[in-house]
Amino acid sequence: MPKISAKFRKRYGIPYAIEQLSGRQFRCRHCNQVFLREKELDNHIKVLLKSGDKAGLRVNHFCPKLSSNTDVRVLYTYDISDRMKRQWLKMKKGDKYDGIQ
């Protein structure tokens, strides 16, 4: 599952997070379904192939287009490595480490 790792900070007392997106997901462009594992996509493709309608397997018009926004499901997680090295962090003036709230 794609996830966002978050590092928590405070700048002049205002809490904020540094977020980094990682992970993969798979999209069937025929039916616009999203799968979290490649094996799930493989099984879905096998079912589509068994349907026998090869001419009807077109790209769905609801699929994301290039340079367009789309919605994704992600898991928001705490960056544990950040917590382990907090005493050596180099931060901007006014910043300080902020643990889990």
Beta strands, then each sheet from edge to edge (+ up, - down):
strand 1: 3-11
strand 2: 14-22
strand 3: 26-27
strand 4: 34-35
strand 5: 75-78
strand 6: 95-97
sheet 1: 2+ 1- 5-
sheet 2: 2+ 1- 6+
sheet 3: 3+ 4-
end
